[in-house]
Amino acid sequence: FTSEKESFRSGEARHPSTHTYDLAATHTSRVLLRQSLHFYAVGTMGDGAGSAAEGVATTKDAAAEVHAVSPSEKPQEACVASGDNAGASGRVEAESARAGDAGASSNDGAENPKTGASEACGAGQTSSGDKKRPTVLIVIGMAGTGKTSLMQRLNAHLHEQGTPPYIINLDPAVTYMPYGPNIDIRDTVDYKNVMKQYKLGPNGGILTACNLFATRFDQVIKLCESKTDVEYILVDTPGQIEIFTWSASGAIVTEAFASTFPTSVVYVCDTPRCIRPNVFMSNMLQAVSILYKCKLPMLLAFNKVDVARHEYAMEWMADFEAFSAAVDAESSYSSSLSRSICLVLDEFYQNLRAVGVSAVTGEGMAMFFEAAQSCRREYLEAYEPELIARRAQRAKEEEERKQAEMGKFAKDAAEDKSKWKTKLDMYGDDEGEEDVEDAEEDTTEDDSDEEEDGYGGYEEL
């Protein structure tokens, strides 16, 4: 499993085959940004071309100085972690504020790269003493519903709030992403090589790549656990919904997150396409199947409300008569089936959270995160106690199994002892005693061999 991707967006170009990230080069871009802002501010105050030339020279000196920094003097990983994705906007604002202090903080940042980098990172981080577990949002949806675009909008909104998320991409076949994920499956598994090596088609290649990545997902969980200053972990899934929801890798990823963090599933719906009652019902059936498979809190996100409003969907979910009237406008067998299924899903609608969002305009982001916090509370109140109870039940069953095995072992030992005592009474001579001693030695050796082979030593098991 390759090292975690902690990418900056301040001019750093990402190559598809990149596996490691040069912290010195990253810090160079940060110092260059600080120096540029400082000399731009000085130039606008009246120094003109002279200040600009001085700024270019000093910037080059700062770059050379940063490249000369030894590995021990590089910025700390904590500063490159959760604050890394804070984006150019947050850093530009922080640097602009410091640039107004007569250039003192800029010069200090050039002379002390570690201190300057720490100050730059601090703008987008929460207190490291906050031990609150982050909320995991697994974004799922059919192809074309705008999952990746919605992820970018959620990422931008959280950066605006000063709480950068931790982003994980699980789609090995995506060619372009509008955001920089902290952990990217493409850095670990090459989707095209998987297709070539195993002679698979596109869907089979995606499925196999996800399965290979899932075998090392415990390392992903450890990386997420180390981010104590992150409020949200956003997980982008493959475009083919069935590859994630009905595969072994999807179950491993979901259960791994759910057993460690407050986790919710975000099901993205294409609002313009759901205007037809039959398409709407197909999405609801898919959502309810995911809900009962994952057994996690679910949030319905009706995307693209800038194209078509989602109020009709909210009405259909709340009022069966309204949906029935819409179905009556289409006379077909599928319409009758949709009407019948709607009655069955009425209970499903009662406890379901739904919001309308737009990945383009950013509409509905505040309501989305309010609903996400509601899902978190449901996890803590309902799912986590059940998880703790299941763990306790498994521990109890394991203890009972160990006691049963120990009882069986004691019974077998007593039977063996009785058998050899009977043989001793039967022979009643020294030869019989020697046979008994030899048999006991053989039994002891067999027991020690079993312990070495893993079949004995119940306390160790």
C-alpha angles and dihedrals in degrees: 000000000000126000119282117272109241100172130179122209097208096111098309111140116217119220118201091233095048112129103162131041125217108230091193092056090047092051089049090060090049093052091045089053092049093049093045092052092047096051091042088056091047091048093052090053092064111278091109122177094355092060091045092054091046089050092054092050094046091046091055090049091050091050092051091048092051092050088054093057113118119236090254090059096052119115115280119260091240088065092048094049124065095005093051097088093049088116131224095286097064093044094046091053092049093046093046090055091051093044090066093065093088091273093288096124090045092056091045090053091053093048095045109033094179093054093044093050092048091053091049092050094046093071094071101038135090124221112298089218092068105104095183111136114243121247115245117215114191107199112211130171146134120281113284098020092115102254096151093044090050090050089055091050092049089048092051093046093052091049089053088053091051094246107108113201128227107242128203123188117205098173108103095183100054113116101191132028124186091212136047112249118212091216118028125186088210090068090060107032125037105217096200093049089051090054091049097044097046095032094238137153125240097277093041090050092052092047093049093045090053091048091051091049091049091061088070098036092116087073090054090053090051091052091050092048090056091060099084093157096058121098100190135033111197118200120196114202132201118284092241100078096199091058091065104030099046103033134089092245092055092052092048093050094046096046093044091055094040092053092053110029138026098271133191134178119232111203111198118210127194100235098197092052094046091064087093109078093224093054090045091053091048090056092048091051090050091049094050091048090053091046094055093042097050096032089209133126110278132209121196112214114194100204129199096038087154086071100038128006119243099215091101090060092049089051093049090051093050100039122043092192091059092052091045090054090052091049092051089063088067115056107201141112091257090054091057089048091051091052092052094047092049090065090053093049094050092098090047090057094052096071098031123111117217131179135174117235139171120213089196103049100023093237116161098019094127092051090046094058092043088057090046090056089049089054089051091054090049090052092051093045101040115012102039096052088050090049091051090048091051091050091050090049091051091049090050093049091048091051091049090050092051092049091050091050091048090050091050090049092050091048092051091048091051091050091050091050092049091049094053092044089055090051090050091052090048096054098029095188140099091264090059091049090052090050090051092049091048091049092049090050090050090049091051091050091049091051092050090049090052091051091052091048092052097253095103134040098079093183090059091049 
